[in-house]
Amino acid sequence: MRIAELSRRTGVPVPTIKYYLREGLLPAGELTSPNQARYDEAHLHRLRLVRALAEVGGLSIAAVREVLGALDDPEKSLHKAMGTVEVAVSSPVAVAEDAVAHAQAREFVERQGWTYRPRSDAFQSLVGVLATARELGHERFVGQLDGYARACGPLAEQDLDYVLGAPTKDAALEVVVVGTVLGDAALAAVRRLARREASGRREDAERGSAAGEGDREAAGGAAEGDADCR
């Protein structure tokens, strides 16, 4: 396909495609004349990945280049490339120097049977959360983690099924980008919706219970009144 067709199929403007070509993020097409090149499906998949990294993930050109380098490294498996992508599109993590929070996070991870990776962004993020909870006087927040793990286990499998269903490695990493950025936002939104529904059900149940007690009290008062009349 020509560059105009590549633009049409991906939604990326031609000037942007040319910029990606100059930056080496997209391999050059096959020259058909001094001023014309032809592109194929591999260019299509790569351009979609670059767009996902830059536009959805918000990565700089330098960061996109780093991710693509990991993708093109023949020594890196999809699993390792996915880790590189997830770190790149995640917000920077501030390391919390809190021995208690670190110990709590490690105990939690090992209790789930998961691998203890103290330098991973996800682990450091968890330490930071627990440290902040302790600073705010919510030491019991750590008790929430096991429930989160039970909920997130099936979600992790679902995410992987979605990623591994992609036809190519490029497409799989594009799914990782979109799933990490949009999936995290969607999960937070769904959690809020579910919490609101659960809160509403509890409130309705409490009102129903209070109304029942009021009816019983009213019935009891009426019975006493009848007895007085008798």
Wavefront OBJ file of the C-alpha trace (Angstrom):
o trace
v 0.000 0.000 0.000
v 1.076 3.586 -0.460
v 1.518 5.960 2.451
v -1.929 7.505 1.884
v -3.541 4.067 2.297
v -1.416 3.407 5.381
v -2.683 6.689 6.804
v -6.287 5.891 5.983
v -6.181 2.432 7.582
v -4.501 3.584 10.793
v -5.909 7.078 11.223
v -2.384 8.492 11.512
v -1.839 11.628 9.373
v 0.705 11.350 6.576
v 3.013 14.029 8.077
v 3.067 12.070 11.352
v 3.907 8.853 9.514
v 6.782 10.627 7.772
v 7.986 11.907 11.142
v 7.937 8.369 12.556
v 9.891 7.199 9.525
v 12.534 9.900 10.038
v 12.824 8.987 13.728
v 13.304 5.317 12.892
v 10.147 4.236 14.719
v 8.748 2.834 11.503
v 10.927 0.897 9.031
v 11.322 2.383 5.579
v 9.025 1.116 2.866
v 10.085 -0.576 -0.347
v 11.017 2.061 -2.903
v 9.032 1.843 -6.118
v 10.431 5.132 -7.484
v 12.749 7.863 -6.167
v 9.783 9.552 -4.418
v 7.419 6.661 -3.788
v 7.477 3.725 -1.381
v 5.259 0.741 -0.764
v 4.231 -0.492 2.693
v 2.809 -3.796 3.866
v 0.894 -5.330 6.778
v 4.017 -5.308 8.972
v 4.151 -1.514 8.642
v 0.457 -1.369 9.473
v 0.885 -3.323 12.720
v 3.998 -1.393 13.734
v 2.359 1.978 13.075
v -0.626 1.021 15.210
v 1.725 0.069 18.034
v 3.674 3.322 17.731
v 0.409 5.261 17.792
v -0.774 3.385 20.874
v 2.503 4.064 22.671
v 2.650 7.743 21.736
v -1.011 8.738 21.822
v -2.623 6.359 24.308
v 0.398 5.675 26.496
v 1.662 9.252 26.278
v 5.272 8.133 25.761
v 7.982 10.381 24.403
v 9.667 9.479 21.126
v 12.736 8.347 23.093
v 10.592 6.072 25.271
v 8.796 4.668 22.223
v 12.171 3.905 20.666
v 13.229 2.080 23.846
v 10.068 -0.024 23.884
v 10.453 -0.896 20.214
v 14.056 -1.880 20.872
v 12.846 -4.323 23.510
v 10.233 -5.629 21.104
v 12.777 -6.222 18.346
v 15.292 -7.883 20.656
v 15.262 -11.570 19.626
v 16.424 -12.537 23.113
v 13.332 -11.019 24.731
v 10.218 -13.126 25.069
v 6.736 -11.638 24.792
v 6.514 -11.889 28.595
v 9.613 -9.725 29.063
v 8.579 -7.309 26.321
v 5.193 -6.920 28.020
v 6.981 -6.021 31.252
v 8.997 -3.350 29.439
v 5.829 -1.882 27.944
v 3.935 -1.890 31.249
v 6.774 -0.084 33.024
v 7.014 2.463 30.201
v 3.311 3.369 30.195
v 2.871 3.351 33.984
v 3.270 6.455 36.097
v 6.687 6.856 37.746
v 6.852 5.299 41.191
v 8.418 7.116 44.148
v 10.355 4.639 46.286
v 9.138 4.686 49.887
v 11.822 4.045 52.496
v 9.497 2.365 54.967
v 10.693 -0.934 56.448
v 7.311 -1.780 57.970
v 5.417 -1.178 54.723
v 8.051 -3.138 52.798
v 7.689 -6.068 55.186
v 3.889 -5.933 54.899
v 4.078 -5.908 51.111
v 6.548 -8.786 51.054
v 4.430 -10.853 53.444
v 1.368 -10.220 51.281
v 3.145 -11.183 48.040
v 4.596 -14.360 49.500
v 1.256 -15.283 51.070
v -0.261 -15.271 47.572
v 2.517 -17.549 46.345
v 3.781 -14.810 44.035
v 7.432 -14.074 43.263
v 9.006 -11.472 45.534
v 10.568 -8.820 43.284
v 11.477 -5.895 45.556
v 12.729 -3.688 42.715
v 9.690 -4.032 40.493
v 7.571 -0.934 39.960
v 4.433 -2.756 41.060
v 5.986 -3.869 44.351
v 7.446 -0.427 45.042
v 4.059 1.124 44.305
v 2.409 -1.215 46.814
v 5.003 -0.301 49.456
v 4.251 3.365 48.822
v 0.520 2.787 49.239
v 0.974 0.931 52.521
v 3.390 3.562 53.810
v 0.879 6.301 53.024
v -1.918 4.341 54.704
v 0.161 4.064 57.855
v 0.975 7.780 57.805
v -2.750 8.540 57.616
v -3.500 6.273 60.563
v -5.090 3.507 58.468
v -2.854 0.627 59.486
v -5.693 -1.853 58.950
v -5.763 -1.003 55.232
v -3.257 -3.800 54.704
v -6.127 -6.181 55.444
v -7.720 -5.143 52.149
v -4.954 -6.677 50.070
v -5.990 -10.325 50.228
v -9.445 -9.414 48.931
v -7.863 -7.410 46.144
v -5.702 -10.396 45.233
v -8.740 -12.687 45.036
v -10.470 -10.221 42.733
v -7.417 -9.502 40.579
v -6.360 -13.111 39.942
v -9.176 -13.806 37.456
v -8.738 -10.312 35.992
v -5.067 -11.027 35.299
v -5.988 -14.249 33.469
v -8.618 -12.366 31.487
v -6.080 -9.701 30.522
v -3.581 -12.318 29.363
v -6.208 -14.142 27.308
v -6.980 -10.843 25.611
v -3.301 -10.092 24.926
v -2.388 -13.572 23.726
v -5.354 -13.597 21.367
v -3.603 -10.950 19.242
v -2.303 -12.211 15.874
v 1.235 -10.788 16.117
v 3.749 -9.724 18.762
v 3.295 -6.086 17.737
v -0.459 -6.410 18.068
v -0.082 -8.106 21.451
v 2.025 -5.231 22.774
v -0.458 -2.730 21.377
v -3.113 -4.530 23.435
v -0.847 -4.283 26.503
v -0.564 -0.510 26.033
v -4.280 0.013 25.548
v -5.153 -2.483 28.263
v -2.775 -0.918 30.780
v -3.824 2.681 30.202
v -7.509 2.243 29.424
v -7.934 -0.961 31.419
v -6.732 0.638 34.643
v -9.080 3.578 34.112
v -11.995 1.266 33.269
v -11.299 -0.922 36.305
v -11.333 2.115 38.605
v -14.613 3.297 37.062
v -16.272 -0.121 37.335
v -15.083 -0.417 40.943
v -16.717 2.927 41.780
v -19.949 1.876 40.077
v -19.999 -1.433 41.954
v -19.239 0.269 45.275
v -22.068 2.737 44.732
v -24.501 -0.081 43.982
v -23.384 -2.047 47.043
v -23.725 1.043 49.233
v -27.221 1.661 47.868
v -28.296 -1.915 48.588
v -27.009 -1.674 52.160
v -28.811 1.620 52.680
v -32.063 0.148 51.341
v -31.637 -2.860 53.624
v -31.075 -0.610 56.650
v -34.142 1.451 55.797
v -36.178 -1.691 55.387
v -34.973 -2.976 58.747
v -35.762 0.328 60.428
v -39.199 0.392 58.840
v -39.856 -3.156 60.054
v -38.884 -2.250 63.601
v -41.174 0.793 63.422
v -44.077 -1.385 62.279
v -43.422 -3.832 65.095
v -43.316 -1.010 67.642
v -46.521 0.441 66.258
v -48.186 -2.946 66.382
v -47.012 -3.438 69.951
v -48.365 -0.020 70.963
v -51.712 -0.778 69.371
v -51.916 -4.087 71.211
v -51.221 -2.350 74.504
v -53.910 0.195 73.720
v -56.405 -2.575 73.037
v -55.512 -4.221 76.317
v -56.114 -0.950 78.196
v -59.514 -0.621 76.581
v -60.399 -4.146 77.608
l 1 2 3 4 5 6 7 8 9 10 11 12 13 14 15 16 17 18 19 20 21 22 23 24 25 26 27 28 29 30 31 32 33 34 35 36 37 38 39 40 41 42 43 44 45 46 47 48 49 50 51 52 53 54 55 56 57 58 59 60 61 62 63 64 65 66 67 68 69 70 71 72 73 74 75 76 77 78 79 80 81 82 83 84 85 86 87 88 89 90 91 92 93 94 95 96 97 98 99 100 101 102 103 104 105 106 107 108 109 110 111 112 113 114 115 116 117 118 119 120 121 122 123 124 125 126 127 128 129 130 131 132 133 134 135 136 137 138 139 140 141 142 143 144 145 146 147 148 149 150 151 152 153 154 155 156 157 158 159 160 161 162 163 164 165 166 167 168 169 170 171 172 173 174 175 176 177 178 179 180 181 182 183 184 185 186 187 188 189 190 191 192 193 194 195 196 197 198 199 200 201 202 203 204 205 206 207 208 209 210 211 212 213 214 215 216 217 218 219 220 221 222 223 224 225 226 227 228 229 230
